[in-house]
Amino acid sequence: MTISRRTLVRGLSAGALGTGMLGVGALSGCTRPGRRPKQTEGPSAAALVEPETPLVIGQIGAAYGRMGAAERAISLAIDEARIEINARWDGLFGKDITLLERHVVQEPGEDLDGFVAELVDKGATCLISSVDEDSLVAMMPAIVDAGIAVIDVLSTGMSVRDPEVSTANLLTRLCPDERIIAQRYAEEALGSSSDDAGPPGTIAVVSEDTAQGRSLVHELEQILNPRGGTVHAPQLYPPGKIGDVGAMVKAVLKDLPALVVVNGGPETAAFVSALYKAGLDDDGRPERRLPVRLSPAATLDHVALGTTEGLVPGCYDSASGYRPGGEVTVDHENMMLNRSAEFLRTGYGYSQQAYDAVVIACLAAQHALSVEGSALAAAFPAVLTGQDACPDYDSCRGIMRTALDQESRATITYEGHSGELVLGPQGDVSRGGLREYTWTEDLALKEPSVSSFEAEG
């Protein structure tokens, strides 16, 4: 640039600076007075300038359930994004972004109001979250009161979007929600023509009894029931404790479905194995192969993890699973492996979304010329579905700063580590990528195929 933002600010008279933003900040009334450090006033239409206030980002994860399985990958990816933005690309607005110490929820039901108050005291205006749906819902009143923008990289349950849950348009989620996933499963079941399976449109669900699991069942019913399909009595179990898999298999086979949906974690492998074994003839050859679809936390490489003991070889032959996000690029893989070779065994979890969440927050601040939470949240669509495509923070910021030199705005389409991300009207991602997996005979994951998803309507 020919002139720095700071020089430009100092060269402007105080009278040239306004207090409004261009199309952002409509939710500033949600901010709690007197709690946050004073922010630099936003520029007026006559003076597009970068603020002097640095961006402060909080982060929260969980040590249990599907969140705990991805916790290490998420936390490392967030930190890698911070390092790259600050050390490689000179931060934001000429200053380092600040990433606060990560808070990890140890058990369900933890009171998080104190955590949110601490975010406010430390000047955070953005929070990157990977907690369960119940924790997110419980935290939202304090989040709304504080006016903090939230980017969640893991939750998918629709309870977060219930009408009685006020998010004040501050919550954005980067993974396909249960409506999108249910639509995929329902269409497959409705189109079934397998001789091995039950009537088209019938689905058996084996799931952890969580808000996310119950949401999946509900969304399947909403799609199937009007079209003559049905969800057989779902087999719900306490998180991580699947219990009597033999009884579950009998319940599934008693009323044969077109599709079996397994929504849990590593514990579900025993059920998949038992279901497959029940379909073998006296000579140990498959007589019936029910199609099985597994959730991300159950989509595991059992050879790499050393968890094949007790599982019948070939038991995943009619199964497939998925993980959210597009292709894991060489750059992303190298970034993660440089921190820990363990990811070769465990996979990369939600690290793509975690890395992108930091970048999206920074690009939104650049677009809004503000670090206020309401301005950030309002700017997220402008950096994901704009005019100019760009693959990384530096190139995307460059487009916006070039426009800023000309006293104008530029919108961008950031296609980063997750690939395409398009937000729907509620702030949930409505279009993006999925990696779909199958297994070898000895229960190792094969190379995934990448497909896309899109919300209906």
C-alpha positions as CSV (number, residue, x, y, z in Angstrom):
1,M,0.0,0.0,0.0
2,T,1.2,3.5,-0.7
3,I,0.1,4.8,2.7
4,S,-0.5,2.9,6.0
5,R,-3.9,2.8,7.6
6,R,-2.5,4.3,10.8
7,T,-1.0,7.2,8.8
8,L,-4.3,7.8,7.1
9,V,-6.1,7.8,10.4
10,R,-3.7,10.3,11.9
11,G,-4.0,12.5,8.8
12,L,-7.8,12.8,9.1
13,S,-9.4,15.4,11.3
14,A,-11.6,14.1,14.1
15,G,-14.5,15.6,12.4
16,A,-14.1,13.3,9.4
17,L,-14.7,10.2,11.6
18,G,-18.3,9.1,12.1
19,T,-19.8,6.6,14.4
20,G,-21.7,4.5,11.9
21,M,-20.7,1.6,9.7
22,L,-21.6,0.8,6.2
23,G,-24.3,-1.9,6.5
24,V,-22.9,-3.4,9.7
25,G,-23.4,-3.0,13.5
26,A,-27.2,-3.3,13.4
27,L,-27.0,-5.4,16.6
28,S,-24.8,-3.1,18.7
29,G,-27.7,-2.7,21.1
30,C,-26.9,-6.2,22.4
31,T,-23.6,-5.0,23.9
32,R,-23.5,-4.7,27.7
33,P,-22.7,-1.1,28.6
34,G,-19.5,-0.5,30.6
35,R,-18.1,-4.0,30.4
36,R,-16.0,-4.0,27.2
37,P,-12.9,-1.8,26.7
38,K,-13.8,1.2,24.6
39,Q,-13.5,0.6,20.9
40,T,-12.3,3.0,18.3
41,E,-15.3,4.6,16.6
42,G,-16.1,3.2,13.2
43,P,-15.5,5.2,10.0
44,S,-18.1,7.1,8.2
45,A,-18.9,6.7,4.5
46,A,-16.5,9.6,3.8
47,A,-13.6,8.0,5.5
48,L,-13.0,4.2,5.2
49,V,-10.2,3.6,7.6
50,E,-9.0,0.6,9.7
51,P,-9.5,0.8,13.4
52,E,-6.8,1.0,16.0
53,T,-8.3,-1.7,18.2
54,P,-6.8,-5.2,17.9
55,L,-9.1,-8.2,17.4
56,V,-9.3,-10.4,20.5
57,I,-10.7,-13.9,20.0
58,G,-11.8,-16.3,22.7
59,Q,-12.1,-20.1,22.3
60,I,-14.0,-22.9,24.0
61,G,-14.0,-26.7,23.5
62,A,-15.1,-29.8,25.5
63,A,-13.3,-32.8,26.8
64,Y,-16.1,-35.4,26.4
65,G,-18.1,-37.0,23.6
66,R,-17.6,-36.3,20.0
67,M,-16.2,-32.9,21.0
68,G,-13.5,-34.4,23.1
69,A,-12.4,-36.7,20.2
70,A,-11.8,-33.7,18.1
71,E,-10.5,-31.3,20.8
72,R,-6.8,-31.7,20.1
73,A,-7.1,-31.2,16.3
74,I,-9.4,-28.2,16.7
75,S,-7.2,-26.4,19.3
76,L,-4.0,-26.9,17.3
77,A,-5.6,-25.7,14.1
78,I,-6.8,-22.6,15.8
79,D,-3.3,-21.9,17.1
80,E,-1.8,-22.5,13.7
81,A,-4.1,-20.0,12.2
82,R,-3.1,-17.4,14.8
83,I,0.6,-18.1,14.1
84,E,0.3,-17.8,10.4
85,I,-1.8,-14.6,10.5
86,N,0.5,-12.9,13.0
87,A,3.9,-14.1,11.9
88,R,3.5,-14.7,8.2
89,W,0.9,-12.1,7.3
90,D,1.6,-9.3,9.8
91,G,-1.6,-9.7,11.7
92,L,-4.7,-7.5,11.2
93,F,-4.8,-3.7,11.0
94,G,-1.1,-3.7,11.6
95,K,-1.3,-5.5,14.9
96,D,-1.2,-9.1,16.1
97,I,-4.6,-10.7,16.7
98,T,-5.0,-11.9,20.3
99,L,-6.1,-15.5,21.0
100,L,-7.2,-16.0,24.6
101,E,-6.4,-19.1,26.5
102,R,-8.7,-22.0,25.6
103,H,-11.4,-23.0,28.0
104,V,-12.2,-26.7,27.9
105,V,-15.5,-27.8,29.4
106,Q,-14.9,-30.9,31.4
107,E,-18.4,-32.3,31.8
108,P,-22.0,-31.6,30.5
109,G,-23.9,-28.9,32.3
110,E,-21.0,-26.6,33.3
111,D,-22.1,-23.1,34.0
112,L,-20.5,-20.9,31.4
113,D,-21.7,-17.5,32.3
114,G,-18.5,-16.8,34.2
115,F,-16.5,-17.8,31.2
116,V,-18.4,-15.3,29.0
117,A,-17.9,-12.6,31.6
118,E,-14.2,-13.2,31.5
119,L,-14.3,-12.9,27.7
120,V,-15.9,-9.5,28.0
121,D,-13.4,-8.4,30.6
122,K,-10.5,-9.3,28.3
123,G,-12.0,-7.5,25.4
124,A,-13.0,-10.5,23.2
125,T,-15.5,-9.7,20.5
126,C,-15.4,-13.1,18.8
127,L,-15.6,-16.7,20.1
128,I,-14.7,-19.9,18.3
129,S,-16.7,-22.7,19.8
130,S,-16.7,-26.5,19.6
131,V,-19.1,-27.5,22.4
132,D,-22.2,-29.6,22.3
133,E,-25.6,-28.2,21.5
134,D,-26.9,-28.0,25.1
135,S,-23.8,-26.0,26.2
136,L,-24.1,-23.7,23.2
137,V,-27.8,-23.0,24.0
138,A,-27.1,-22.4,27.7
139,M,-24.3,-20.0,26.8
140,M,-26.2,-17.9,24.2
141,P,-28.1,-15.5,26.6
142,A,-24.7,-14.3,28.1
143,I,-23.2,-14.2,24.6
144,V,-26.1,-12.1,23.2
145,D,-25.9,-9.8,26.3
146,A,-22.2,-9.3,25.6
147,G,-22.5,-8.8,21.9
148,I,-19.9,-11.4,21.0
149,A,-19.9,-13.1,17.5
150,V,-19.7,-16.9,17.7
151,I,-18.3,-19.2,15.1
152,D,-19.0,-22.8,16.0
153,V,-17.0,-25.5,14.1
154,L,-18.7,-28.7,15.3
155,S,-22.4,-28.5,16.5
156,T,-25.1,-29.6,14.1
157,G,-28.2,-30.2,16.1
158,M,-31.3,-28.0,15.4
159,S,-32.1,-27.3,19.0
160,V,-29.7,-24.4,18.7
161,R,-32.0,-22.9,16.2
162,D,-35.3,-23.3,18.1
163,P,-37.4,-20.2,18.1
164,E,-37.0,-19.7,21.8
165,V,-33.2,-19.6,21.6
166,S,-32.2,-16.0,20.9
167,T,-28.9,-15.7,19.1
168,A,-29.4,-12.1,17.8
169,N,-27.8,-13.2,14.5
170,L,-24.4,-13.6,16.4
171,L,-24.1,-17.3,15.8
172,T,-22.5,-18.9,12.7
173,R,-22.0,-22.6,12.3
174,L,-19.5,-24.2,9.8
175,C,-20.7,-27.8,9.6
176,P,-23.8,-29.2,7.8
177,D,-26.7,-29.3,10.3
178,E,-28.9,-32.2,10.9
179,R,-31.5,-31.1,8.4
180,I,-28.9,-31.5,5.6
181,I,-27.6,-34.8,6.9
182,A,-31.2,-36.2,7.4
183,Q,-32.1,-35.2,3.9
184,R,-29.2,-37.2,2.5
185,Y,-30.1,-40.3,4.5
186,A,-33.8,-39.9,3.8
187,E,-33.3,-39.7,0.0
188,E,-31.2,-42.8,0.0
189,A,-33.7,-44.7,2.0
190,L,-36.6,-43.6,-0.1
191,G,-34.8,-44.6,-3.3
192,S,-33.8,-48.0,-2.0
193,S,-34.3,-51.1,-4.2
194,S,-32.1,-53.6,-2.3
195,D,-33.4,-57.1,-1.9
196,D,-31.4,-57.4,1.3
197,A,-33.1,-54.4,3.0
198,G,-36.6,-53.5,4.1
199,P,-39.2,-51.3,2.4
200,P,-38.1,-48.0,0.8
201,G,-38.2,-45.0,3.1
202,T,-37.6,-47.0,6.3
203,I,-34.7,-46.1,8.6
204,A,-33.4,-47.7,11.8
205,V,-31.4,-45.3,14.0
206,V,-28.8,-46.3,16.6
207,S,-27.7,-43.1,18.3
208,E,-26.3,-41.6,21.4
209,D,-29.1,-39.9,23.4
210,T,-27.9,-36.3,23.0
211,A,-29.5,-33.1,21.7
212,Q,-27.7,-33.8,18.4
213,G,-28.9,-37.4,18.2
214,R,-32.5,-36.5,19.0
215,S,-32.3,-33.7,16.4
216,L,-31.2,-36.2,13.8
217,V,-34.2,-38.5,14.5
218,H,-36.6,-35.6,14.5
219,E,-35.4,-34.2,11.2
220,L,-35.6,-37.7,9.6
221,E,-39.2,-38.0,10.7
222,Q,-40.0,-34.6,9.3
223,I,-38.8,-35.6,5.9
224,L,-39.9,-39.3,5.8
225,N,-43.4,-39.2,7.4
226,P,-45.0,-37.0,4.8
227,R,-43.6,-39.2,2.0
228,G,-44.8,-42.5,3.5
229,G,-41.5,-43.4,5.2
230,T,-40.8,-44.0,8.8
231,V,-38.1,-44.1,11.4
232,H,-38.3,-47.3,13.3
233,A,-38.2,-47.0,17.1
234,P,-34.8,-45.5,17.5
235,Q,-32.2,-47.2,19.7
236,L,-30.9,-44.4,21.9
237,Y,-28.2,-45.0,24.5
238,P,-26.2,-43.0,27.0
239,P,-23.3,-41.2,25.4
240,G,-20.3,-43.5,25.0
241,K,-22.1,-46.5,26.5
242,I,-23.8,-48.5,23.8
243,G,-24.9,-51.3,26.1
244,D,-26.4,-54.6,24.8
245,V,-25.6,-54.6,21.1
246,G,-27.2,-58.0,20.6
247,A,-30.5,-56.6,21.7
248,M,-30.1,-53.6,19.4
249,V,-29.4,-55.9,16.5
250,K,-32.5,-58.0,17.2
251,A,-34.6,-54.8,17.3
252,V,-33.3,-53.7,13.9
253,L,-33.8,-57.1,12.3
254,K,-37.3,-57.5,13.7
255,D,-38.6,-54.7,11.5
256,L,-36.1,-54.7,8.6
257,P,-35.3,-51.1,7.4
258,A,-34.0,-49.9,4.1
259,L,-31.1,-48.1,5.8
260,V,-29.4,-48.3,9.2
261,V,-28.0,-44.9,10.5
262,V,-25.4,-45.2,13.3
263,N,-24.8,-41.9,15.1
264,G,-22.2,-42.3,17.8
265,G,-18.5,-42.8,18.5
266,P,-16.0,-45.6,18.6
267,E,-18.4,-47.7,20.7
268,T,-20.6,-48.2,17.7
269,A,-18.1,-50.5,16.0
270,A,-19.3,-53.4,18.2
271,F,-22.9,-52.9,16.9
272,V,-21.8,-52.7,13.2
273,S,-19.8,-55.9,13.7
274,A,-22.7,-57.7,15.4
275,L,-25.2,-56.6,12.7
276,Y,-23.0,-57.9,10.0
277,K,-22.4,-61.2,11.8
278,A,-26.2,-61.6,12.1
279,G,-26.4,-61.5,8.3
280,L,-23.9,-64.4,7.7
281,D,-25.0,-67.8,6.6
282,D,-23.9,-71.1,8.2
283,D,-20.7,-71.0,6.1
284,G,-19.8,-67.5,7.2
285,R,-20.8,-65.9,3.9
286,P,-22.9,-62.7,3.8
287,E,-26.5,-63.6,3.3
288,R,-27.9,-60.2,4.0
289,R,-26.1,-56.8,3.8
290,L,-28.0,-53.9,5.2
291,P,-26.6,-50.6,4.2
292,V,-25.1,-48.7,7.2
293,R,-24.3,-45.0,7.4
294,L,-22.0,-43.7,10.1
295,S,-21.5,-40.3,11.7
296,P,-18.1,-38.5,11.7
297,A,-17.2,-39.7,15.2
298,A,-17.8,-43.3,14.1
299,T,-15.9,-43.0,10.9
300,L,-12.6,-44.4,12.1
301,D,-9.6,-46.3,10.8
302,H,-9.6,-49.3,13.0
303,V,-6.3,-50.6,11.7
304,A,-4.5,-47.3,12.4
305,L,-6.1,-47.1,15.8
306,G,-5.5,-50.7,16.7
307,T,-9.2,-51.3,17.5
308,T,-9.9,-54.3,15.2
309,E,-9.9,-56.9,18.1
310,G,-13.4,-58.5,18.4
311,L,-14.6,-57.0,15.1
312,V,-15.6,-59.4,12.3
313,P,-13.4,-58.9,9.2
314,G,-15.4,-57.3,6.4
315,C,-18.1,-56.0,8.8
316,Y,-17.9,-52.5,7.2
317,D,-18.4,-53.8,3.7
318,S,-21.8,-52.3,3.3
319,A,-21.0,-49.2,5.5
320,S,-20.0,-45.7,4.6
321,G,-19.2,-42.7,6.8
322,Y,-18.5,-39.0,6.3
323,R,-16.5,-36.1,7.7
324,P,-17.4,-32.5,7.1
325,G,-15.1,-30.4,4.9
326,G,-13.7,-30.7,1.4
327,E,-10.4,-32.4,0.5
328,V,-7.7,-32.3,3.1
329,T,-5.0,-30.5,1.2
330,V,-1.3,-31.3,1.4
331,D,-0.7,-27.9,3.0
332,H,-3.3,-28.5,5.7
333,E,-2.0,-32.1,6.3
334,N,1.6,-30.8,6.6
335,M,0.5,-28.1,9.0
336,M,-1.2,-30.6,11.3
337,L,1.5,-33.2,11.1
338,N,4.2,-30.7,11.9
339,R,2.5,-30.4,15.3
340,S,1.8,-34.1,15.8
341,A,2.3,-37.2,13.7
342,E,-0.6,-38.7,15.8
343,F,-3.1,-37.2,13.3
344,L,-2.0,-39.9,10.8
345,R,-3.8,-42.4,13.1
346,T,-6.7,-40.3,14.4
347,G,-7.5,-38.1,11.3
348,Y,-7.9,-34.4,11.3
349,G,-11.2,-34.0,13.0
350,Y,-12.7,-30.6,12.5
351,S,-9.3,-28.9,12.1
352,Q,-10.2,-27.5,8.7
353,Q,-13.2,-25.6,10.1
354,A,-11.2,-24.5,13.1
355,Y,-8.5,-23.0,11.0
356,D,-11.0,-21.3,8.7
357,A,-12.9,-19.9,11.7
358,V,-9.9,-17.7,12.7
359,V,-9.4,-16.6,9.1
360,I,-13.1,-15.8,8.6
361,A,-13.1,-13.7,11.8
362,C,-10.2,-11.7,10.6
363,L,-11.5,-11.2,7.1
364,A,-14.9,-10.1,8.5
365,A,-13.1,-7.5,10.7
366,Q,-11.2,-6.3,7.6
367,H,-14.5,-6.0,5.6
368,A,-16.4,-4.3,8.4
369,L,-13.4,-2.1,9.5
370,S,-14.4,-3.0,13.0
371,V,-13.8,-5.6,15.7
372,E,-17.3,-5.2,17.3
373,G,-19.0,-8.5,17.6
374,S,-22.2,-7.4,15.8
375,A,-20.2,-6.0,12.9
376,L,-18.2,-9.2,12.6
377,A,-21.3,-11.4,12.5
378,A,-22.9,-9.2,9.9
379,A,-19.8,-9.3,7.7
380,F,-19.4,-13.1,7.6
381,P,-21.5,-13.6,4.4
382,A,-19.6,-10.8,2.7
383,V,-16.3,-12.8,3.0
384,L,-17.8,-16.2,2.0
385,T,-20.0,-15.4,-0.9
386,G,-18.5,-12.2,-2.4
387,Q,-17.4,-11.3,-5.9
388,D,-13.7,-12.2,-5.8
389,A,-12.5,-15.7,-5.0
390,C,-9.3,-16.1,-2.9
391,P,-7.7,-19.1,-1.2
392,D,-6.0,-17.6,1.9
393,Y,-6.0,-14.7,4.4
394,D,-3.3,-12.7,2.7
395,S,-4.8,-12.7,-0.8
396,C,-8.3,-12.1,0.5
397,R,-7.2,-9.2,2.7
398,G,-5.2,-7.8,-0.3
399,I,-8.3,-7.6,-2.4
400,M,-10.2,-5.7,0.3
401,R,-7.3,-3.3,1.1
402,T,-6.8,-2.5,-2.6
403,A,-10.4,-1.5,-2.7
404,L,-10.0,0.5,0.5
405,D,-7.1,2.5,-1.1
406,Q,-9.7,3.6,-3.6
407,E,-12.2,4.4,-0.9
408,S,-14.5,1.6,-1.8
409,R,-15.5,-1.9,-0.6
410,A,-14.8,-5.3,-2.0
411,T,-16.6,-8.5,-1.2
412,I,-14.7,-11.8,-1.4
413,T,-15.3,-15.6,-1.5
414,Y,-12.8,-17.1,0.9
415,E,-12.3,-20.8,-0.1
416,G,-9.8,-21.9,2.5
417,H,-9.0,-25.2,4.2
418,S,-12.6,-26.4,4.3
419,G,-13.3,-25.6,0.7
420,E,-16.5,-24.0,-0.3
421,L,-18.6,-22.6,2.6
422,V,-21.9,-20.7,1.9
423,L,-24.1,-19.5,4.8
424,G,-27.8,-19.9,4.9
425,P,-30.3,-17.3,6.3
426,Q,-29.9,-18.5,9.9
427,G,-26.1,-18.4,9.8
428,D,-25.6,-22.2,9.3
429,V,-23.6,-23.3,6.4
430,S,-25.9,-24.2,3.5
431,R,-23.5,-25.4,0.9
432,G,-20.1,-27.0,1.3
433,G,-18.1,-30.2,1.0
434,L,-18.1,-33.7,2.6
435,R,-15.5,-36.4,2.6
436,E,-17.2,-39.8,2.2
437,Y,-15.4,-42.9,3.4
438,T,-15.6,-46.7,3.0
439,W,-13.5,-49.5,4.5
440,T,-11.1,-52.3,3.4
441,E,-11.8,-55.9,4.4
442,D,-9.4,-55.5,7.3
443,L,-11.3,-52.3,8.5
444,A,-8.9,-49.6,7.4
445,L,-10.3,-46.5,5.9
446,K,-10.0,-46.1,2.1
447,E,-9.2,-42.8,0.5
448,P,-12.3,-40.6,0.7
449,S,-14.3,-39.3,-2.2
450,V,-15.4,-35.6,-1.9
451,S,-19.0,-34.7,-2.5
452,S,-20.9,-31.5,-1.9
453,F,-24.0,-30.8,0.1
454,E,-26.6,-28.1,-0.2
455,A,-29.6,-27.3,2.0
456,E,-33.0,-27.5,0.3
457,G,-35.0,-24.4,-0.1
